Amino acid sequence: MANVLVLFAHPGQRHSRVNVGMAKIASSIEGVTFIDLYAQYPKFDIDIDVEQDRLLRHDVLIFQFPIYWYSTPSILKEWQDLVLEYGFAYGHSGDKLANKVFLPVITAGGPDHAYTEHGRNHFRLRTLLSPLEQTANLCQMRFVAPYALFSAHDAQQEGRADPHLEGYRRLLLALRDETFDLSAATQTELLSAETLPIRERTVHD
Ligand SMILES: Cc1cc2nc3c(=O)[nH]c(=O)nc-3n(C[C@H](O)[C@H](O)[C@H](O)COP(=O)(O)O)c2cc1C
């Protein structure tokens, strides 16, 4: 079994339609550590030692967030700036995160067709997330394709929210139970509830 850590960052939870439901699922799964960063650090006074110790105890790191201004909510940037220290996460003897899995879990207000070169947002979601991907690379982590939901505001009404929530549960369980096909997930651009590469358990698992 792998230890899975979810760092959840949503500055406007009282308006959330999707992430709060996903957060409830993540916090209810045994073997998954769920941390609401805005609740834990309302004044952004991130405890570096606590966060680094927590990272050492986990194999999989998930950032769960709604995309804000084509990026992460600010507390996740603050967390990276403080916690991913030289000598810990990168640089001389900074290999404490090597071989851990990193997976962004993202909701976007915009539709998928807006996130193309010729679409309204001009850039693909993966392109916008390249700072996270390269941060994971520098820290020798395995960057997995983001689990993404587009047009998040309409998801409930269009019957897409419940499958996405259920997909999130299956994703977390597969990461925990090591039945998630990491090599398939690193080769694809984005993950959705329909495209999760999950293996059946075998006698060897
Ligand atoms: C300050 C702010 C900035 C946002 N920026 C973006 C953005 O850059 N791209 C986008 O697709 N949606 C953007 N959104 C929409 C959120 O991503 C969307 O409301 C959220 O993913 C919906 O999930 P929720 O129901 O859990 O809040 C933004 C929303 C707010 C409040």
The ligand as an SDF file (V2000), in Angstrom:
LIG
                    3D

 31 33  0  0  0  0  0  0  0  0999 V2000
  -10.3400   34.3790   -8.6410 C   0  0  0  0  0  0  0  0  0  0  0  0
  -10.7380   33.3140   -9.6220 C   0  0  0  0  0  0  0  0  0  0  0  0
   -9.9260   33.0460  -10.7020 C   0  0  0  0  0  0  0  0  0  0  0  0
  -10.2710   32.0430  -11.6130 C   0  0  0  0  0  0  0  0  0  0  0  0
   -9.4420   31.7960  -12.6720 N   0  0  0  0  0  0  0  0  0  0  0  0
   -9.7860   30.8390  -13.5600 C   0  0  0  0  0  0  0  0  0  0  0  0
   -8.9160   30.5460  -14.6570 C   0  0  0  0  0  0  0  0  0  0  0  0
   -7.8570   31.1330  -14.8290 O   0  0  0  0  0  0  0  0  0  0  0  0
   -9.3160   29.5900  -15.5350 N   0  0  0  0  0  0  0  0  0  0  0  0
  -10.4930   28.9000  -15.3870 C   0  0  0  0  0  0  0  0  0  0  0  0
  -10.7800   28.0240  -16.2140 O   0  0  0  0  0  0  0  0  0  0  0  0
  -11.2990   29.1340  -14.3250 N   0  0  0  0  0  0  0  0  0  0  0  0
  -10.9730   30.0810  -13.4300 C   0  0  0  0  0  0  0  0  0  0  0  0
  -11.7830   30.3120  -12.3410 N   0  0  0  0  0  0  0  0  0  0  0  0
  -12.9470   29.4470  -12.1280 C   0  0  0  0  0  0  0  0  0  0  0  0
  -12.6200   28.3360  -11.1100 C   0  0  0  0  0  0  0  0  0  0  0  0
  -11.5610   27.5220  -11.5460 O   0  0  0  0  0  0  0  0  0  0  0  0
  -13.8800   27.5120  -10.8870 C   0  0  0  0  0  0  0  0  0  0  0  0
  -14.7860   28.3660  -10.2340 O   0  0  0  0  0  0  0  0  0  0  0  0
  -13.6270   26.2830  -10.0360 C   0  0  0  0  0  0  0  0  0  0  0  0
  -12.7540   25.3880  -10.7000 O   0  0  0  0  0  0  0  0  0  0  0  0
  -14.9430   25.5540   -9.7870 C   0  0  0  0  0  0  0  0  0  0  0  0
  -14.7480   24.5690   -8.7970 O   0  0  0  0  0  0  0  0  0  0  0  0
  -15.5530   24.6600   -7.4120 P   0  0  0  0  0  0  0  0  0  0  0  0
  -17.0000   24.5100   -7.7550 O   0  0  0  0  0  0  0  0  0  0  0  0
  -15.0800   23.5620   -6.5650 O   0  0  0  0  0  0  0  0  0  0  0  0
  -15.2340   26.0080   -6.8150 O   0  0  0  0  0  0  0  0  0  0  0  0
  -11.4660   31.3090  -11.4420 C   0  0  0  0  0  0  0  0  0  0  0  0
  -12.2860   31.5960  -10.3360 C   0  0  0  0  0  0  0  0  0  0  0  0
  -11.9450   32.5900   -9.4520 C   0  0  0  0  0  0  0  0  0  0  0  0
  -12.8470   32.8720   -8.2840 C   0  0  0  0  0  0  0  0  0  0  0  0
  1  2  1  0
  2  3  1  0
  2 30  2  0
  3  4  2  0
  4  5  1  0
  4 28  1  0
  5  6  2  0
  6  7  1  0
  6 13  1  0
  7  8  2  0
  7  9  1  0
  9 10  1  0
 10 11  2  0
 10 12  1  0
 12 13  2  0
 13 14  1  0
 14 15  1  0
 14 28  1  0
 15 16  1  0
 16 17  1  0
 16 18  1  0
 18 19  1  0
 18 20  1  0
 20 21  1  0
 20 22  1  0
 22 23  1  0
 23 24  1  0
 24 25  2  0
 24 26  1  0
 24 27  1  0
 28 29  2  0
 29 30  1  0
 30 31  1  0
M  END
$$$$
